[in-house]
């Protein structure tokens, strides 16, 4: 019913830019709305992220896309468009600029459905060595909890976080015993995409 009212309003005022609900653009019985995810502060699009691209003026350009390893997405008619390294707002503007060559007054919406690019890697003496997706800010203790915690024989006082900064490797030490006791809590740093946590 809400969509019918919106459609009628658009017909009456064709030059008015529609107000797009954040998670329900082009929702209808035959075209269910893509589910959006809450992106972390400072989020930029990266490889493997799942995006929904919606054009109000030409639905043939709309598509659900995964960002390729080269950082680009493929959109009908527009072909390859650079996405990685851009915010959703910046990609939105780039898509509208590219589409303006083919359609008048293109109106695009970029919806982030899944953040898959913001990963940290946890290795060694943990219950489930794996990657953890940073859908929000997470510190070392939270990431260790996400992989099931430490194994019995883990060296809890000598956990290492490896980070690449400006082409160089930087290492941080994390003492699990101290942090859980409330000591030296400053070592419980927020992790960044690409960090590797090594539990010996």
C-alpha positions as CSV (number, residue, x, y, z in Angstrom):
1,X,0.0,0.0,0.0
2,X,2.9,2.4,0.9
3,X,4.5,1.7,-2.5
4,X,1.3,2.4,-4.3
5,X,1.0,5.8,-2.7
6,X,4.6,6.5,-3.5
7,X,4.1,5.5,-7.2
8,X,1.1,7.7,-7.5
9,X,3.0,10.6,-6.1
10,X,5.8,10.1,-8.6
11,X,3.4,10.0,-11.5
12,X,1.9,13.3,-10.4
13,X,5.3,14.9,-10.0
14,X,7.7,13.4,-12.5
15,X,10.5,15.9,-11.9
16,X,10.6,15.3,-8.1
17,X,13.4,13.0,-7.0
18,X,11.8,10.2,-5.0
19,X,12.6,9.6,-1.3
20,X,14.2,6.2,-1.2
21,X,13.8,4.1,1.9
22,X,17.3,3.0,2.9
23,X,16.5,-0.7,2.9
24,X,13.5,-0.9,0.5
25,X,14.1,0.7,-2.9
26,X,11.8,-0.7,-5.6
27,X,10.2,-3.1,-3.2
28,X,7.2,-4.9,-4.6
29,X,5.6,-8.3,-4.5
30,X,7.5,-9.4,-7.6
31,X,10.7,-7.6,-6.7
32,X,11.6,-8.0,-3.0
33,X,13.7,-5.4,-1.4
34,X,17.4,-6.3,-1.0
35,X,18.5,-6.5,2.6
36,X,21.0,-3.9,3.6
37,X,23.6,-4.3,6.3
38,X,24.9,-1.7,8.8
39,X,28.3,-0.7,7.6
40,X,31.1,0.2,10.1
41,X,32.3,3.8,10.5
42,X,34.7,4.8,7.7
43,X,33.7,1.9,5.6
44,X,35.0,1.8,2.0
45,X,34.0,-0.9,-0.5
46,X,36.4,-3.8,-0.9
47,X,36.8,-7.0,-2.9
48,X,34.2,-9.7,-2.2
49,X,31.6,-7.2,-0.8
50,X,28.1,-7.9,-2.0
51,X,26.3,-4.8,-3.3
52,X,22.8,-4.1,-4.8
53,X,22.8,-1.4,-7.4
54,X,19.4,0.1,-8.2
55,X,18.5,2.6,-10.9
56,X,15.0,4.2,-10.5
57,X,15.0,5.5,-14.1
58,X,16.1,2.3,-15.8
59,X,15.6,-1.0,-14.0
60,X,17.6,-2.8,-16.7
61,X,20.8,-1.3,-15.2
62,X,20.0,-2.6,-11.7
63,X,21.9,-5.6,-10.5
64,X,23.2,-7.5,-7.5
65,X,27.0,-7.7,-7.8
66,X,30.1,-9.0,-6.0
67,X,33.1,-6.7,-6.1
68,X,35.8,-8.6,-8.1
69,X,39.4,-9.1,-6.9
70,X,40.4,-6.3,-9.3
71,X,38.1,-3.9,-7.4
72,X,35.5,-3.5,-10.2
73,X,31.9,-4.4,-10.6
74,X,30.0,-5.3,-13.8
75,X,26.8,-3.4,-14.5
76,X,24.6,-3.9,-17.7
77,X,25.4,-1.3,-20.3
78,X,28.0,0.4,-18.1
79,X,30.3,-2.6,-18.2
80,X,33.2,-2.4,-15.6
81,X,33.0,0.3,-12.9
82,X,35.6,0.8,-10.2
83,X,34.1,0.2,-6.8
84,X,36.8,-0.8,-4.3
85,X,38.3,2.1,-2.4
86,X,35.1,4.1,-2.7
87,X,32.5,4.8,-0.1
88,X,28.9,3.8,-1.2
89,X,28.1,7.5,-1.7
90,X,31.2,7.9,-4.0
91,X,30.2,4.8,-6.0
92,X,26.7,6.1,-6.3
93,X,28.0,9.4,-7.8
94,X,30.3,7.5,-10.2
95,X,27.4,5.2,-11.4
96,X,25.2,8.2,-12.0
97,X,27.9,9.9,-14.0
98,X,28.6,6.8,-16.1
99,X,24.9,6.2,-16.7
100,X,24.3,9.8,-17.8
101,X,25.8,9.0,-21.2
102,X,22.9,6.6,-21.8
103,X,19.9,7.8,-19.8
104,X,18.6,11.2,-18.8
105,X,18.9,12.2,-15.1
106,X,19.9,8.7,-13.8
107,X,19.1,8.1,-10.1
108,X,21.2,5.4,-8.6
109,X,21.2,3.8,-5.1
110,X,24.0,1.6,-3.8
111,X,23.0,-0.8,-1.0
112,X,25.6,-2.8,0.9
113,X,24.2,-6.2,1.4
114,X,27.2,-8.0,2.9
115,X,30.6,-6.7,4.0
116,X,33.1,-9.5,3.2
117,X,36.2,-7.5,2.6
118,X,37.0,-6.4,6.2
119,X,38.6,-9.5,7.5
120,X,41.2,-10.4,10.1
121,X,42.9,-13.8,10.3
122,X,43.3,-15.8,13.4
123,X,45.9,-18.6,13.4
124,X,47.4,-21.1,15.9
125,X,46.1,-22.4,19.2
126,X,42.5,-21.4,19.1
127,X,39.3,-23.5,18.9
128,X,38.5,-22.5,15.3
129,X,41.4,-20.9,13.3
130,X,39.5,-18.8,10.7
131,X,38.9,-15.4,9.3
132,X,36.6,-13.0,11.1
133,X,34.7,-10.3,9.3
134,X,34.8,-6.9,11.0
135,X,31.2,-5.7,10.6
136,X,31.8,-3.5,13.5
137,X,34.8,-2.3,15.6
138,X,36.3,-5.4,17.3
139,X,39.3,-5.7,19.7
140,X,41.6,-8.6,20.1
141,X,39.7,-10.2,23.0
142,X,36.4,-10.0,21.0
143,X,38.0,-11.6,17.9
144,X,39.5,-14.4,20.0
145,X,36.1,-15.1,21.4
146,X,34.6,-15.2,17.9
147,X,36.9,-18.1,17.0
148,X,36.0,-20.1,20.1
149,X,38.7,-18.9,22.5
150,X,42.2,-20.2,23.3
151,X,43.1,-23.9,23.5
152,X,44.5,-25.3,26.7
153,X,48.1,-25.2,25.7
154,X,48.1,-21.8,24.1
155,X,50.8,-19.3,25.2
156,X,48.4,-16.8,26.6
157,X,51.0,-14.3,27.5
158,X,52.6,-14.1,24.0
159,X,49.9,-13.5,21.4
160,X,51.0,-11.5,18.4
161,X,49.1,-9.2,16.1
162,X,50.7,-8.6,12.7
163,X,49.7,-5.5,10.7
164,X,50.9,-4.1,7.4
165,X,51.4,-0.3,7.6
166,X,52.8,1.6,4.6
167,X,54.4,-1.4,3.2
168,X,56.0,-2.5,6.4
169,X,55.2,-5.1,9.0
170,X,54.3,-3.9,12.5
171,X,53.8,-6.3,15.4
172,X,51.8,-5.8,18.6
173,X,52.0,-8.1,21.7
174,X,48.8,-9.2,23.6
175,X,48.9,-10.8,27.0
176,X,45.5,-12.6,27.4
177,X,46.0,-13.2,31.1
178,X,46.7,-9.5,31.9
179,X,43.7,-8.2,29.8
180,X,41.1,-10.5,31.4
181,X,42.4,-9.4,34.8
182,X,42.1,-5.7,33.8
183,X,45.8,-5.1,33.6
184,X,47.5,-3.3,30.7
185,X,44.2,-3.1,28.9
186,X,45.7,-0.7,26.3
187,X,47.1,-3.7,24.5
188,X,43.6,-4.9,23.7
189,X,43.7,-2.8,20.5
190,X,41.0,-2.4,17.9
191,X,41.9,-4.7,15.0
192,X,42.0,-3.4,11.4
193,X,41.2,-5.2,8.1
194,X,44.1,-7.4,7.1
195,X,45.4,-7.9,10.6
196,X,46.6,-11.4,11.6
197,X,46.3,-12.7,15.1
198,X,48.9,-15.4,15.9
199,X,48.4,-17.6,19.0
200,X,51.4,-19.7,19.8
